[in-house]
Structures are given as C-alpha cells and as structure tokens.
Amino acid sequence: MTLALAQPFPYQGSKRRLAPRILDRFPLAVERLVEPFCGSAAISIAAVAAGRTDRVWLNDSFAPLAALWRRILGDSGALSEEYRVLWTAQSRDPDRHFATVRAAFNRDGDPAKLLFLLARCVKGAVRFNGRGEFNQAPDRRRAGTRPDRMGRNLERVAALLAGRAVVTALDYAAVLAGVGPRDLVYLDPPYQGTSVDRDPRYHQQLDRPRLVEELARLRARGVPVLVSFDGRHGERAYGPDLPRRLGLARLALSAGRSSQATLLGRAAETVESLYVSPELLRGGRRRG
Ligand SMILES: C[S@@+](CC[C@H](N)C(=O)[O-])C[C@H]1O[C@@H](n2cnc3c(N)ncnc32)[C@H](O)[C@@H]1O
C-alpha cells in the first residue's frame, strides 16, 4: 500500500514507499520523532499524517536542503511562486536554463533553485563533483513537476507540519547528542554502496565506524532507534551488516521490484534492512 501523501519534492532515496512498513515498528504514540538524515522527510510526513506524533525534528547537513525545509514550513506560497518563475523560464532552451540555474545555485545555495533542480534533474538525485558543487544533469524526458501541482504539494506538506517541526542543518552526531529515551530516532544514512564511489550521491560520504560508535552511544542511553541501512538488490548486498554488539534486530523490508531490474527483464526484488532496537520489538508494534 502506498500512502496517498504529498511528496514535497522528488528525492532519490525517499522512504515514501516503505513508510507504512517502517511506521509499523513505531510505538502507538511518539512524543517526538527525530530524523537526523531527513532528506525529503518521508517518514516524518507519514508519521504526522497517520497521527503517530505531532512533533518532529528534521535535520540534514546539506544546508540548502535544510533551508528549503525552512521555506516550505514558513513561506510555502512565496516559494511556490519562485518555483513557477524558474519552471516557466525553461521553455525556450531547457538544457541551458537548467545549467544557468545550477551554476547560480552553486554560487548562492538558494532553496528555490534547489527545488527546481531536484524537480528537473535525473531521478531527483543529488550529485556533487569534487569541489562540492551540485553537478547532476537535467532529465531530458520530463519537464519536472508542474507549478500548480508543486504549489499544492508544498501547501499540503506545510499545513501538515506547521507548528510541529523544527529544522536544523547539523551533522547527525550533534542531533543525536540532543535526544533522549522519550524520543524516537529514525536514521536513514547515505547508502554504503552508493556513497563511497567516485560520484558520491550525497554531499557527505558515510563513515561507517563513526556511525556504529554513535549508535552504540545512543543504545547505551536507552534511546529507541530505527535504522535503514544496507540497501540490497536481489542477492547482492551493498555492504556489511551492522555489528551484532549493537543489539539491534535486522528486519528485511521488501521495497518491491526495482525499476532498473524490470527494464532489464530481471525480477530482482529490492529488499532493505531496517534495524530496530529491542524495546520497539517488544511493545512497539502497531496494534490494529
Ligand atoms: C538516504 S538520504 C535520506 C532520505 C530520506 N529518508 C527521505 O525519505 O527522503 C540521506 C540524507 O543524509 C544527508 N546527510 C549525509 N551526511 C550527513 C551527515 N553527516 N549528517 C546529517 N545528514 C547527512 C544527505 O544530505 C541526505 O539527504
């Protein structure tokens, strides 16, 4: 089942499709949901929409993305208008317009330009070059979300999260230092298999030993945690499991067939790991 939820912007790695299965592991009521690697915040949106929490902390260390979230929550009408202007201006020479907006974004980090780039680039995938500049190419088969639809999506997400969300642009470790046992932390770090190659998908690569140490500290403080980790595709695992000493149970969530495999005529199913702290396994399952 896919939740009929507005997606604020296309974002590769969005957990929108998996959200119902991840929410199944939530306690019935969550005092505050914390997403240190929020991206497009699919889990926070689903959790608030399902009435499971009314406080979320959205964090992403990609500062323009956090700035985009602040504008969605504080100023979605004006943001929609800026998007409309950027989107409409592409009609004559879409490739050139995309390149111009991308160059301007790399100078000023403006959130409206990021919104346009996410809507127009290949697979909604944020890619950076060695100088830390956004370098993803435009998708030549699509024009990107039409302004009216974008406006409606932003408005819905803003209405849902209004007064309920705090946004920061910190490193995830700084967020984890500020949580406690009454919070629920959902971590969706960049994938190992895609973040260590030469064309890093996200602006920062995953330092696995550091993540493991941060998780160990969190566990020692009794903070309930869910971690999406190790995308698997068919038989191929992208990286080693999280160590057993963390005491997290690994659940395999099916994310359906990958579109790439379907194109190639293979039937590989994408399975994603969700690591769950024991207190959520015991009393945490959604009842009914
Ligand atoms: C897999 S994506 C999260 C996708 C998200 N769950 C969604 O539904 O859209 C990982 C995110 O972590 C962010 N990130 C990478 N390194 C980070 C760090 N050290 N601290 C905080 N965020 C980081 C990236 O910018 C990216 O948006």
The ligand as a MOL file (V3000), in Angstrom:
LIG
                    3D

  0  0  0     0  0            999 V3000
M  V30 BEGIN CTAB
M  V30 COUNTS 27 29 0 0 0
M  V30 BEGIN ATOM
M  V30 1 C 19.2450 8.3810 2.2370 0
M  V30 2 S 19.0630 10.1490 2.3130 0 CHG=1
M  V30 3 C 17.6380 10.2890 3.3710 0
M  V30 4 C 16.3540 10.0940 2.6130 0
M  V30 5 C 15.1120 10.3170 3.4790 0
M  V30 6 N 14.8610 9.2340 4.3780 0
M  V30 7 C 13.8760 10.5540 2.6220 0
M  V30 8 O 12.8320 9.9270 2.8350 0
M  V30 9 O 13.9570 11.3930 1.7010 0 CHG=-1
M  V30 10 C 20.4070 10.6260 3.3710 0
M  V30 11 C 20.4770 12.1110 3.7050 0
M  V30 12 O 21.5190 12.3070 4.6710 0
M  V30 13 C 22.1280 13.5680 4.4550 0
M  V30 14 N 23.4470 13.5140 5.0990 0
M  V30 15 C 24.6030 12.9850 4.6160 0
M  V30 16 N 25.5770 13.0400 5.5410 0
M  V30 17 C 25.0250 13.6180 6.6570 0
M  V30 18 C 25.5300 13.9340 7.9610 0
M  V30 19 N 26.7950 13.6870 8.3050 0
M  V30 20 N 24.6820 14.4850 8.8640 0
M  V30 21 C 23.3850 14.7570 8.5250 0
M  V30 22 N 22.8710 14.4960 7.2960 0
M  V30 23 C 23.6700 13.9240 6.3690 0
M  V30 24 C 22.1370 13.7330 2.9390 0
M  V30 25 O 22.1730 15.0890 2.5660 0
M  V30 26 C 20.8180 13.0330 2.5410 0
M  V30 27 O 19.7840 13.9790 2.3860 0
M  V30 END ATOM
M  V30 BEGIN BOND
M  V30 1 1 1 2
M  V30 2 1 2 3
M  V30 3 1 2 10
M  V30 4 1 3 4
M  V30 5 1 4 5
M  V30 6 1 5 6
M  V30 7 1 5 7
M  V30 8 2 7 8
M  V30 9 1 7 9
M  V30 10 1 10 11
M  V30 11 1 11 12
M  V30 12 1 11 26
M  V30 13 1 12 13
M  V30 14 1 13 14
M  V30 15 1 13 24
M  V30 16 1 14 15
M  V30 17 1 14 23
M  V30 18 2 15 16
M  V30 19 1 16 17
M  V30 20 1 17 18
M  V30 21 2 17 23
M  V30 22 1 18 19
M  V30 23 2 18 20
M  V30 24 1 20 21
M  V30 25 2 21 22
M  V30 26 1 22 23
M  V30 27 1 24 25
M  V30 28 1 24 26
M  V30 29 1 26 27
M  V30 END BOND
M  V30 END CTAB
M  END
